[in-house]
Amino acid sequence: MQLGLEAISKAVGSEQWLYEMSLHPQASAVTVLLGATQSGKTTLMRIMAGLDGPSTGKVTVDGVDVTGQSVRKRNVAMVYQQFINYPSLTVAQNIGSPLKLRGEKNIEAQVRALADKLHIAPFLQRLPAELSGGQQQRVALARALAKRAPLMLLDEPLVNLDYKLREELREELGQFFSSGEATVIYATTEPGEALLLGGYTAVLDKGELLQYGPTAEVFHLPKSVRVARAFSDPPMNFFQAFPVPGGVQLPRSVLLPLALPSGANAQNKDLTVGLRASALRLQFREGDLSVHGKVLLAEISGSDTFVHVGSDIGDLVAQVAGVHHFEIGANATLHFAPSAAYVFDIDGELLLAPTQARSD
């Protein structure tokens, strides 16, 4: 199924919820809508589903204009943040309900197969209220998958689950969707979720579509500071800089020996340099630049440690593999390769990406 959004926008009263945008999600693939709360993800999904209409523009399916068509007339499956199941039906009946509506045969076998894939087979005869939150959300996902709709919309479906359950379901969903035929639209605020699901990513910010493309490409080659900021967790480190002979100068006269594109020096007196937290290291490597400072905060996230350092060039966040313990106020030295830096022009547009990103 080829979904198309042609120059759509959405205004509610005097507020502009979506600015004019066009988007054609890749058919039979996962497209992640990535953005902070109130970036426009849910509004966009409601327009895709037919729950709301755009203020301008049109929605097409396989080239046919369906803008005025209600959600009841569209073959769409939806999963929300909340655990929406039929409370009086068993798990098996919930999953089988779309199959029963279609008059399918062998419903029990199909329900069992879906339940096995989502690890809820032991609970088929229970009511939703007897399940944990994670199990209830798996039931909602199974029912949506049973519908076999060509368009599947998932609006932050894992946000209300605990960390461990989110990690489990992310991996399962990524594998499940990669082998499916549906066009899947998945909204999230978490960059890590977008990377894990793969496919394609559309970055939204304050109602604007900033960039769309293969997920790895958008992550490694963000077209602007706004995209880089939205697609970084922990946040990318940004510094004001300016071009000098031989490269780009950061605060405290730290020189990055980078070759900017031809003509960039004359056009950009003010630059922004970005460093991902994962580019900062505790161990020195040949060719690295080093910055010195003091530990402001250290927090463990999964199998990584996020170290906040007040440094010579400003406050930094480093993502260090493994669990480490730091004393607040202790001296810290961080190292990074100059080639790991992003450089953005005076308007915040990408001028130079890390060497590895350009070669990917």
C-alpha positions as CSV (number, residue, x, y, z in Angstrom):
1,M,0.0,0.0,0.0
2,Q,1.4,3.4,-1.0
3,L,0.2,6.2,1.4
4,G,0.7,9.8,0.3
5,L,0.4,13.1,2.1
6,E,0.3,15.9,-0.4
7,A,1.0,19.4,0.9
8,I,-1.1,18.8,4.0
9,S,-1.4,21.2,7.0
10,K,-3.5,21.4,10.1
11,A,-4.7,24.4,11.9
12,V,-7.0,24.4,15.0
13,G,-8.4,27.8,15.7
14,S,-5.5,30.2,15.6
15,E,-2.9,27.5,16.3
16,Q,-0.9,25.8,13.5
17,W,-0.5,22.2,14.5
18,L,1.1,21.0,11.3
19,Y,2.8,23.2,8.8
20,E,2.5,22.4,5.1
21,M,4.4,19.1,4.4
22,S,4.4,16.3,1.9
23,L,5.3,12.7,2.8
24,H,5.2,9.4,1.0
25,P,6.2,6.7,3.5
26,Q,7.9,3.7,1.9
27,A,5.3,1.0,1.1
28,S,5.5,-2.3,3.0
29,A,8.1,-0.9,5.4
30,V,8.4,0.8,8.8
31,T,8.4,4.5,8.9
32,V,9.1,6.0,12.3
33,L,7.7,9.4,13.2
34,L,10.3,10.8,15.6
35,G,9.8,13.9,17.6
36,A,9.3,15.4,21.0
37,T,5.9,15.7,22.6
38,Q,3.7,18.1,20.7
39,S,5.9,17.9,17.6
40,G,2.8,16.8,15.5
41,K,3.2,13.0,15.5
42,T,-0.3,12.1,16.7
43,T,-2.0,14.8,14.6
44,L,-0.2,13.4,11.5
45,M,-1.3,9.9,12.4
46,R,-4.9,10.9,12.9
47,I,-4.9,12.4,9.4
48,M,-3.4,9.3,8.0
49,A,-6.1,7.2,9.6
50,G,-9.0,9.4,8.6
51,L,-9.9,10.3,12.2
52,D,-9.2,14.0,11.3
53,G,-9.0,15.8,8.0
54,P,-6.2,18.2,7.0
55,S,-6.8,21.9,6.8
56,T,-5.1,22.0,3.4
57,G,-3.8,19.3,1.0
58,K,-4.9,15.7,0.5
59,V,-4.3,12.1,1.5
60,T,-4.0,9.5,-1.1
61,V,-3.8,5.7,-1.0
62,D,-2.3,4.0,-4.1
63,G,-2.9,7.3,-5.9
64,V,-6.6,7.6,-5.0
65,D,-7.7,10.7,-3.0
66,V,-9.2,9.5,0.3
67,T,-9.1,12.8,2.1
68,G,-12.8,12.9,2.9
69,Q,-13.1,9.2,3.6
70,S,-13.8,8.3,7.3
71,V,-11.7,5.8,9.3
72,R,-14.6,3.3,9.1
73,K,-14.2,3.0,5.3
74,R,-10.4,2.7,5.5
75,N,-8.6,-0.6,6.1
76,V,-6.4,0.6,9.0
77,A,-5.2,-1.0,12.2
78,M,-4.2,1.2,15.1
79,V,-2.4,0.7,18.4
80,Y,-2.3,3.5,21.0
81,Q,-0.3,4.2,24.2
82,Q,-3.2,2.9,26.3
83,F,-4.0,-0.8,26.5
84,I,-7.3,-0.8,24.5
85,N,-8.9,-4.3,24.6
86,Y,-12.4,-5.6,24.9
87,P,-12.7,-6.1,28.6
88,S,-15.5,-8.7,28.5
89,L,-13.7,-10.9,25.9
90,T,-10.9,-13.3,26.6
91,V,-7.4,-12.8,25.2
92,A,-8.2,-15.4,22.5
93,Q,-11.5,-13.6,21.6
94,N,-9.8,-10.2,21.5
95,I,-7.2,-11.4,19.1
96,G,-9.7,-13.4,17.0
97,S,-12.3,-10.6,16.7
98,P,-11.0,-9.2,13.4
99,L,-10.7,-12.7,12.0
100,K,-14.3,-13.5,13.0
101,L,-15.5,-10.3,11.3
102,R,-13.8,-11.3,8.1
103,G,-15.4,-14.8,8.3
104,E,-12.0,-16.5,8.4
105,K,-11.6,-20.2,8.9
106,N,-9.2,-21.8,11.4
107,I,-9.4,-18.8,13.7
108,E,-8.1,-20.8,16.7
109,A,-4.9,-21.8,14.8
110,Q,-4.3,-18.2,13.6
111,V,-4.9,-16.8,17.1
112,R,-2.5,-19.4,18.6
113,A,0.2,-18.5,16.0
114,L,0.0,-14.8,16.8
115,A,-0.1,-15.5,20.6
116,D,3.0,-17.6,20.2
117,K,4.9,-14.9,18.4
118,L,4.0,-12.3,21.0
119,H,4.6,-14.7,23.9
120,I,1.0,-14.5,25.3
121,A,-0.2,-18.1,24.5
122,P,-0.4,-19.0,28.2
123,F,-3.0,-16.2,28.8
124,L,-5.5,-17.0,25.9
125,Q,-8.3,-17.8,28.3
126,R,-7.8,-14.9,30.6
127,L,-9.6,-11.6,30.6
128,P,-7.5,-8.4,29.9
129,A,-7.9,-7.2,33.5
130,E,-6.1,-10.3,34.7
131,L,-3.0,-9.4,32.7
132,S,-0.1,-7.0,33.4
133,G,0.3,-3.8,31.3
134,G,2.9,-5.4,29.1
135,Q,0.7,-8.4,28.4
136,Q,-2.3,-6.3,27.7
137,Q,-0.3,-4.3,25.1
138,R,0.8,-7.5,23.5
139,V,-2.8,-8.5,23.1
140,A,-3.7,-5.1,21.5
141,L,-0.7,-5.6,19.1
142,A,-1.8,-9.2,18.3
143,R,-5.4,-8.0,17.5
144,A,-4.0,-5.2,15.3
145,L,-1.8,-7.7,13.5
146,A,-4.7,-10.2,13.1
147,K,-6.6,-7.5,11.2
148,R,-3.9,-7.7,8.5
149,A,-4.6,-4.2,7.4
150,P,-2.4,-2.7,4.7
151,L,-1.8,0.3,6.9
152,M,-0.8,-0.1,10.5
153,L,-0.5,2.9,12.8
154,L,1.2,2.7,16.2
155,D,1.2,5.8,18.4
156,E,3.9,5.4,21.0
157,P,2.6,1.9,21.9
158,L,5.4,1.1,24.4
159,V,5.6,4.3,26.3
160,N,3.6,3.1,29.3
161,L,5.6,-0.1,29.7
162,D,8.6,-0.5,32.0
163,Y,12.2,-0.5,30.6
164,K,12.7,-4.2,30.4
165,L,9.3,-4.8,28.6
166,R,10.0,-1.9,26.2
167,E,13.4,-3.5,25.2
168,E,11.8,-6.9,24.6
169,L,8.9,-5.6,22.5
170,R,11.1,-3.3,20.5
171,E,13.2,-6.1,19.3
172,E,10.3,-8.4,18.6
173,L,8.4,-5.7,16.7
174,G,11.4,-4.8,14.6
175,Q,11.7,-8.5,13.6
176,F,8.0,-8.9,13.1
177,F,7.5,-5.8,10.9
178,S,10.6,-6.5,8.8
179,S,8.9,-9.7,7.4
180,G,5.5,-8.2,6.9
181,E,3.7,-6.7,4.0
182,A,1.9,-3.8,5.8
183,T,3.0,-0.2,5.6
184,V,3.8,0.6,9.3
185,I,3.8,4.1,10.8
186,Y,5.3,4.1,14.3
187,A,5.4,7.2,16.4
188,T,8.0,7.7,19.2
189,T,9.9,10.3,21.1
190,E,12.9,8.0,21.5
191,P,15.8,8.1,19.0
192,G,17.0,4.7,20.2
193,E,13.6,3.2,19.3
194,A,13.9,4.6,15.8
195,L,17.4,3.1,15.4
196,L,16.3,-0.3,16.6
197,L,13.2,-0.5,14.4
198,G,15.3,0.7,11.4
199,G,13.4,1.2,8.1
200,Y,12.7,4.9,7.5
201,T,12.4,7.9,9.8
202,A,10.6,11.2,9.5
203,V,11.8,13.8,12.0
204,L,9.2,16.2,13.2
205,D,9.6,19.4,15.3
206,K,6.9,21.9,16.3
207,G,4.6,20.8,13.5
208,E,7.3,20.8,10.8
209,L,8.7,17.9,8.8
210,L,12.5,18.4,9.0
211,Q,13.8,15.3,7.2
212,Y,12.7,11.9,5.9
213,G,14.8,9.0,4.6
214,P,16.4,5.7,5.6
215,T,16.8,5.7,9.4
216,A,20.6,5.2,9.3
217,E,21.0,8.0,6.8
218,V,19.0,10.5,8.8
219,F,20.9,9.6,11.9
220,H,24.3,9.8,10.4
221,L,23.6,12.7,8.1
222,P,21.2,15.0,9.9
223,K,20.5,17.9,7.5
224,S,20.3,20.5,10.3
225,V,21.0,21.3,13.9
226,R,17.3,20.7,14.6
227,V,17.4,17.2,13.2
228,A,20.6,16.4,15.0
229,R,19.1,17.6,18.3
230,A,15.9,15.6,17.8
231,F,17.8,12.4,16.7
232,S,20.3,12.2,19.6
233,D,19.9,10.5,23.0
234,P,21.7,11.6,25.1
235,P,21.7,15.0,23.5
236,M,24.4,16.0,21.0
237,N,26.9,18.4,22.4
238,F,26.9,21.7,20.5
239,F,29.5,24.5,20.5
240,Q,29.7,27.9,18.8
241,A,32.7,28.0,16.5
242,F,34.2,29.9,13.6
243,P,36.4,29.1,10.6
244,V,40.1,29.8,10.8
245,P,43.0,28.9,8.6
246,G,43.6,25.2,9.0
247,G,40.1,24.3,10.3
248,V,37.4,25.3,12.8
249,Q,38.1,26.9,16.2
250,L,36.1,26.0,19.3
251,P,36.1,27.9,22.6
252,R,39.4,28.2,24.4
253,S,41.2,28.2,21.1
254,V,40.7,24.5,20.6
255,L,41.4,23.9,16.9
256,L,39.6,21.1,14.9
257,P,41.8,20.4,11.8
258,L,38.9,20.0,9.4
259,A,38.6,20.9,5.7
260,L,35.3,22.8,5.2
261,P,33.6,22.7,1.8
262,S,34.9,25.3,-0.7
263,G,33.6,28.8,0.0
264,A,32.2,27.9,3.4
265,N,34.7,30.2,5.2
266,A,33.7,33.3,3.4
267,Q,29.9,32.6,3.9
268,N,30.0,31.5,7.5
269,K,31.6,33.6,10.2
270,D,29.6,31.7,12.8
271,L,29.5,27.9,12.9
272,T,28.0,25.3,15.2
273,V,30.0,22.2,15.9
274,G,28.2,19.0,17.2
275,L,29.7,16.0,18.9
276,R,27.6,12.9,19.7
277,A,28.0,11.7,23.3
278,S,29.2,8.4,22.0
279,A,32.1,10.1,20.2
280,L,33.6,11.1,23.6
281,R,35.9,8.6,25.3
282,L,37.8,8.1,28.5
283,Q,40.8,6.5,26.7
284,F,43.1,8.5,24.5
285,R,43.8,7.4,20.9
286,E,46.4,8.7,18.6
287,G,45.2,11.9,16.9
288,D,42.6,12.7,19.5
289,L,41.9,16.1,21.0
290,S,41.5,16.2,24.8
291,V,39.4,18.4,27.0
292,H,39.7,18.7,30.7
293,G,37.1,19.4,33.3
294,K,35.2,18.1,36.3
295,V,32.4,15.6,36.7
296,L,29.0,17.3,37.2
297,L,26.8,14.2,37.2
298,A,27.1,10.5,36.3
299,E,24.0,8.3,35.5
300,I,23.8,4.7,34.5
301,S,21.4,3.9,31.6
302,G,21.2,0.3,30.7
303,S,24.7,-0.9,30.0
304,D,26.1,2.6,29.5
305,T,27.1,5.4,31.8
306,F,26.3,9.0,30.9
307,V,29.0,11.3,32.3
308,H,28.3,15.1,32.4
309,V,31.5,17.1,32.5
310,G,32.0,20.8,32.9
311,S,35.0,21.2,30.5
312,D,37.4,23.7,29.0
313,I,35.0,24.2,26.0
314,G,31.7,24.0,27.8
315,D,29.4,21.4,29.4
316,L,29.7,18.0,27.8
317,V,27.8,14.7,28.0
318,A,29.8,11.5,27.2
319,Q,28.2,8.1,26.7
320,V,30.7,5.6,28.0
321,A,30.2,1.8,27.5
322,G,29.9,-0.2,30.7
323,V,28.9,0.8,34.2
324,H,31.3,3.3,35.8
325,H,31.3,5.2,39.0
326,F,32.5,8.8,39.2
327,E,32.7,11.2,42.2
328,I,31.0,14.5,41.7
329,G,33.6,17.2,41.3
330,A,36.4,14.8,40.4
331,N,38.8,15.7,37.6
332,A,37.9,14.2,34.2
333,T,39.5,14.2,30.8
334,L,37.6,13.3,27.7
335,H,39.0,12.5,24.3
336,F,37.6,12.6,20.8
337,A,38.7,12.4,17.2
338,P,38.3,15.7,15.2
339,S,36.8,13.6,12.4
340,A,33.9,12.7,14.6
341,A,32.6,16.3,14.6
342,Y,29.6,17.7,12.7
343,V,29.8,21.2,11.4
344,F,26.7,23.3,10.7
345,D,26.5,26.7,9.0
346,I,25.2,30.0,10.3
347,D,21.7,28.9,9.4
348,G,22.0,25.6,11.2
349,E,22.3,23.5,8.0
350,L,24.8,20.7,7.7
351,L,28.2,21.7,6.2
352,L,30.3,18.7,7.2
353,A,29.6,15.3,8.6
354,P,32.0,12.8,10.3
355,T,34.1,10.8,7.9
356,Q,32.4,7.5,8.8
357,A,29.0,9.0,8.3
358,R,29.9,10.3,4.8
359,S,31.2,6.9,3.8
360,D,28.2,4.9,5.1
